[in-house]
Amino acid sequence: MEMQDQPCPIRDVLDRIGDQWSLLILQALAQRTLRFNQLSREIDDISRQMLSRTLKRLETDGFVRRTLFAEVPPRVEYTLTELGRSFLSPMQALVEWADTHHAQIRQSRRQARDIASDS
């Protein structure tokens, strides 16, 4: 495969982890292994369908490991893989940056909205 046939690495990765839910799921799993319902409670505004879909994508990309225990009823746990853990440091830097600059960004949005409404 030629280089131009491969997706841009930055876009390819950020498209997957930069969605609305992936970072929240990874942040929740940074603390400990969780079951589906525990994750659902940790991220209370995510639908069960979206949680399931996002977990599958994170598993496909190698960030999360899903373990099924053959019990009655079956038990499924989610944990970060080595790759997922390696992302925690850059993710935390992004979270801290967003937290530090959130008020400034919101102010800029308000100013832009005010200018647009005056036009």
C-alpha positions as CSV (number, residue, x, y, z in Angstrom):
1,M,0.0,0.0,0.0
2,E,1.4,3.4,-0.9
3,M,1.7,6.1,1.7
4,Q,-1.0,8.3,0.1
5,D,-3.5,5.3,0.3
6,Q,-3.1,5.3,4.1
7,P,-5.2,7.6,6.3
8,C,-3.5,10.5,8.0
9,P,-2.4,9.0,11.4
10,I,-3.5,12.1,13.3
11,R,-6.9,12.3,11.8
12,D,-7.4,8.5,11.9
13,V,-6.7,8.4,15.7
14,L,-8.4,11.7,16.7
15,D,-11.5,10.8,14.8
16,R,-11.9,7.7,17.0
17,I,-10.9,9.0,20.4
18,G,-12.0,12.6,19.9
19,D,-15.7,11.8,19.8
20,Q,-18.1,12.9,22.5
21,W,-17.8,9.8,24.7
22,S,-14.4,8.0,24.2
23,L,-12.4,10.3,26.5
24,L,-15.0,10.0,29.2
25,I,-15.0,6.2,29.0
26,L,-11.2,6.1,29.0
27,Q,-11.1,8.5,32.0
28,A,-13.6,6.3,33.9
29,L,-11.5,3.1,33.1
30,A,-8.3,4.9,34.2
31,Q,-9.3,4.4,37.8
32,R,-10.3,0.7,37.7
33,T,-11.9,-2.1,35.8
34,L,-15.7,-1.6,35.4
35,R,-18.7,-3.5,34.3
36,F,-21.1,-2.1,31.7
37,N,-23.7,-0.9,34.2
38,Q,-21.0,0.7,36.3
39,L,-19.7,2.6,33.3
40,S,-23.2,3.6,32.5
41,R,-23.7,5.1,36.0
42,E,-20.2,6.8,35.8
43,I,-21.2,8.6,32.6
44,D,-24.9,9.1,33.4
45,D,-25.9,11.0,30.2
46,I,-24.7,8.4,27.7
47,S,-27.3,6.1,26.3
48,R,-26.8,2.3,26.7
49,Q,-26.6,2.0,22.9
50,M,-23.9,4.7,22.5
51,L,-21.9,3.3,25.4
52,S,-22.0,-0.2,23.8
53,R,-21.0,1.2,20.4
54,T,-18.2,3.4,21.8
55,L,-16.8,0.5,23.9
56,K,-16.8,-1.7,20.8
57,R,-14.8,0.9,18.9
58,L,-12.4,1.4,21.7
59,E,-11.9,-2.4,21.9
60,T,-11.4,-2.7,18.1
61,D,-8.7,0.0,18.3
62,G,-7.0,-1.7,21.2
63,F,-7.6,0.8,24.0
64,V,-10.0,-1.4,26.0
65,R,-10.2,-5.1,26.8
66,R,-13.5,-6.7,27.2
67,T,-13.5,-9.9,29.4
68,L,-16.5,-12.2,29.4
69,F,-16.8,-14.4,32.5
70,A,-18.8,-17.6,31.9
71,E,-21.1,-17.3,34.9
72,V,-24.8,-17.2,35.4
73,P,-25.7,-14.5,34.7
74,P,-22.7,-13.7,32.5
75,R,-20.4,-11.0,33.7
76,V,-18.5,-8.7,31.4
77,E,-15.7,-6.3,32.5
78,Y,-13.9,-3.6,30.7
79,T,-10.4,-2.5,31.4
80,L,-7.7,-0.4,29.7
81,T,-5.1,-2.2,27.7
82,E,-1.4,-1.3,27.7
83,L,-2.2,1.0,24.7
84,G,-5.1,2.6,26.6
85,R,-2.9,3.2,29.6
86,S,-0.2,4.8,27.4
87,F,-2.8,7.3,26.3
88,L,-3.7,8.5,29.8
89,S,-0.8,11.0,30.1
90,P,-1.6,12.8,26.9
91,M,-5.3,12.6,27.6
92,Q,-4.8,14.1,31.0
93,A,-2.8,17.0,29.5
94,L,-5.7,17.6,27.1
95,V,-8.2,17.5,29.9
96,E,-6.2,19.9,32.1
97,W,-5.7,22.3,29.1
98,A,-9.5,22.2,28.4
99,D,-10.3,22.8,32.1
100,T,-7.8,25.7,32.3
101,H,-9.0,27.4,29.1
102,H,-12.7,26.5,29.2
103,A,-13.9,29.9,30.5
104,Q,-11.8,31.8,28.0
105,I,-13.2,29.7,25.1
106,R,-16.8,30.2,26.3
107,Q,-16.2,33.9,26.5
108,S,-14.9,34.0,23.0
109,R,-17.9,32.1,21.8
110,R,-20.2,34.6,23.5
111,Q,-18.4,37.5,21.9
112,A,-18.6,35.9,18.5
113,R,-22.3,35.2,19.0
114,D,-22.9,38.8,20.1
115,I,-21.1,40.1,17.1
116,A,-23.0,37.8,14.8
117,S,-26.4,38.8,16.3
118,D,-25.5,42.5,15.9
119,S,-24.9,42.1,12.2
